[in-house]
Amino acid sequence: MINRVMMLCCFIAVTFLSSAQEIDVERMTRDLKIAEDILGTLSEQDSRVFYHDNIESNYVPDYGVVFTIPMKPFVFKSTGSGRVAYSTSGSGVTIIDSRVRRDDRERRDKEDGASVTVDVVPDDEEDVNVDKSKIMEEMEAETREQITTFLADYADLIGQLKPSDRIVVQTKNRNDVYIFKSSGSNKTSGGMSAQVLKSDISAYKQGKINRDSFIGKIEFSDGGEEVAKDVELFATIFSRLYEPDLSSTYYLSSRRIAYNRLKNMGVTFSLKFYSSTSDGGIHTIRTTGETGLTQEERDEKVNAMYPEFEKSFKENLLDYGRTIRSLDSDEMLIFKVRLTECRGCEMPKEIKVSVKMKTLEDFDKGSLSRSKALDQIKITKS
């Protein structure tokens, strides 16, 4: 009997440890790269809209996967002599809307070194707004179709996700629409996001729900979510902590941190850290004031700083992240961190740091110790 009990305990322990194993990072990276290529191929069908070869993906523990598709900028012009709507890409320009009455003449203008074809026709601002709405509606429909195809037919290729994990596809808030008028300019941001549970994908693949039912479970939202003032304040505080005079390791070159609010997920911050300056091959580490260093000396010191950087980053996140009150308990703060260059070093090139708001709230209330709260801040390295 004792032997049976011990065997049962061992079995339970092995099962628990197996289920608690961390994600296989190499396999996840492979799956996400394949998914990026699929999304890129789908979006390539409308290259006027997407930078299809620059898609980003991120795995977020306890949340799921987020894909970001950067979009091209559009310009709509209304002038006394005519109107033009076009999309820019590098030095080339593609006409987006040519369904207007043409004059027999076409003139070529140069803007930022790009060639622009203008439909010369007298128009007013109302007509331009109508055209803008029509074009944006067409683009939104195309984007929805491409994202739906990806989620329904290919997203299940991403392994290791839990049934409660989400797969999110969002367009980057880089696709702005500008209306230029003689009195000035107005700007409206574009973009959308879509998300669905892994469990819904599995149910569809297993034939438990049909395609229409699955599509109905995809949550679409237009544009980025508005970010509350407390998040903006936190970003300001965090950037100040990593100016050279306060940081003891790496530093930020700008006091402005880029961040994005995503429904049901939380806020994602993007940061790029630096460590030194160079003058004629002589390096100076700004946060410590050490100077006169060779490249090898500089790299050795920068590499040695990483453990302290990771430790202090988690501590700063715990101490100041709890000032945010506008997010729900199950939402997260996520940091995409690109680290300073270090040749041949052991330190990672990038890290992703995430924490649930519930952890910060419990720590703030005193119901969670500092050590346990720090343990719940997750870091993945690449």
C-alpha positions, 0 to 999 in steps of 0.5 A, spaced: 500 500 500 505 504 501 509 503 495 502 504 491 501 511 494 508 513 493 508 511 486 501 515 485 505 521 488 510 520 484 506 520 478 502 526 480 508 530 481 511 528 474 504 530 471 504 537 475 512 538 473 510 536 466 504 541 465 508 547 469 514 546 464 516 553 460 514 554 453 519 551 448 522 558 446 525 555 440 519 551 437 515 558 439 519 562 435 519 557 429 512 557 429 511 565 429 516 566 424 512 561 419 505 565 421 509 571 420 510 569 413 503 566 412 500 573 414 505 576 409 503 572 403 496 574 405 497 581 406 502 581 399 495 581 395 494 588 397 501 591 397 498 598 397 496 597 404 501 593 408 508 593 409 507 585 408 515 584 409 515 587 416 510 583 420 512 582 428 510 577 432 510 576 440 508 571 445 506 573 451 505 568 457 498 568 460 495 571 454 497 569 447 500 571 441 500 578 438 501 579 431 503 587 428 502 589 421 505 595 419 501 599 414 503 605 409 501 612 410 495 615 406 495 622 403 488 625 401 489 632 398 484 638 396 486 644 393 483 649 388 486 646 382 485 639 384 485 633 388 489 627 389 489 621 394 495 616 394 499 611 398 507 612 399 512 607 399 519 609 399 520 613 394 514 611 390 507 613 390 501 609 388 494 612 386 489 609 391 483 613 388 482 614 381 475 613 380 474 621 379 473 625 373 479 626 369 482 632 365 485 631 359 492 633 362 496 629 367 502 633 371 507 630 375 509 633 381 515 632 386 514 631 393 520 628 397 523 625 391 517 621 389 513 622 383 505 624 384 500 623 379 494 628 380 487 628 377 486 635 375 479 637 377 475 642 381 473 639 388 471 641 395 473 638 401 466 634 402 468 630 396 474 629 398 471 626 405 466 622 401 472 619 397 476 618 403 470 614 407 469 610 401 477 608 400 477 606 408 471 602 407 474 598 402 481 597 405 477 595 412 473 590 408 480 587 405 483 587 411 478 584 415 478 578 410 485 577 410 485 577 418 479 572 418 483 567 413 489 567 417 485 566 424 481 561 421 485 557 416 492 558 419 493 560 426 492 553 429 499 552 426 502 555 433 503 550 438 503 550 445 498 555 446 493 554 452 485 554 450 485 560 454 490 564 450 488 569 445 491 570 438 491 577 436 492 581 429 493 588 429 495 593 424 500 598 427 498 605 428 502 608 423 497 608 417 494 616 418 490 619 414 491 626 413 486 632 410 490 638 407 486 644 407 488 651 405 487 653 413 491 647 416 491 640 416 487 635 420 489 628 422 485 621 423 488 615 425 487 608 422 488 601 424 484 595 427 485 589 431 482 582 431 482 577 436 480 570 438 481 565 443 485 558 442 479 554 444 475 557 439 480 555 433 480 548 436 473 548 436 472 550 429 478 545 427 475 539 430 468 541 427 464 543 433 462 549 430 462 552 423 466 557 419 460 562 420 460 561 428 467 561 428 468 568 424 462 571 429 467 569 435 472 574 432 472 580 436 474 586 431 475 593 433 477 599 429 483 604 431 487 603 437 484 604 444 485 610 448 490 610 453 488 613 460 492 619 463 495 614 469 499 610 463 502 616 460 504 618 467 507 611 468 511 612 461 514 619 463 516 616 470 519 610 467 523 614 462 525 618 467 528 612 471 532 610 465 536 617 464 543 617 465 543 620 471 539 615 475 540 609 472 546 605 474 546 600 468 543 602 461 539 608 459 534 611 454 536 616 449 529 619 449 524 621 455 518 619 450 516 611 451 512 609 445 506 605 448 499 602 445 493 600 448 490 593 446 483 591 448 483 585 453 490 585 453 493 591 456 498 596 454 505 594 450 511 599 451 517 599 446 523 601 449 531 601 446 536 602 451 543 604 450 550 604 454 555 608 451 558 613 447 564 612 442 569 618 440 574 615 435 574 608 438 574 610 445 568 608 449 565 612 455 559 608 459 554 614 460 551 611 467 558 610 470 562 615 467 567 610 466 571 612 459 577 611 455 575 604 454 577 599 448 571 596 445 573 589 448 573 593 455 566 596 454 563 590 452 565 586 458 563 591 462 556 592 459 555 584 459 556 584 466 551 590 467 545 585 465 543 581 471 543 588 475 539 591 469 534 585 469 533 586 477 532 593 477 527 593 471 523 588 475 523 592 481 522 599 478 516 595 474 513 593 481 514 599 485 511 604 479 506 600 475 502 599 481 500 607 480 496 605 474 489 604 476 485 604 469 486 597 467 482 591 469 486 586 474 486 581 468 490 586 463 497 586 463 503 591 462 508 588 457 515 591 455 518 589 448 525 591 450 531 592 445 538 592 449 544 595 448 549 592 442 554 588 445 559 584 441 559 576 442 556 577 449 552 572 453 546 578 455 540 577 450 539 582 444 532 583 446 527 581 452 520 581 453 517 583 460 510 582 462 506 582 469 498 582 470 495 588 473 492 583 479 500 582 481 501 589 482 494 590 485 495 585 490 502 587 492 500 595 493 494 592 498 499 588 501 496 581 500 502 579 496 509 579 498 515 583 494 519 577 493 512 573 490 510 579 486 517 579 483 517 572 481 510 573 478 514 578 473 515 574 467 521 575 462 523 571 456 529 572 452 532 572 445 
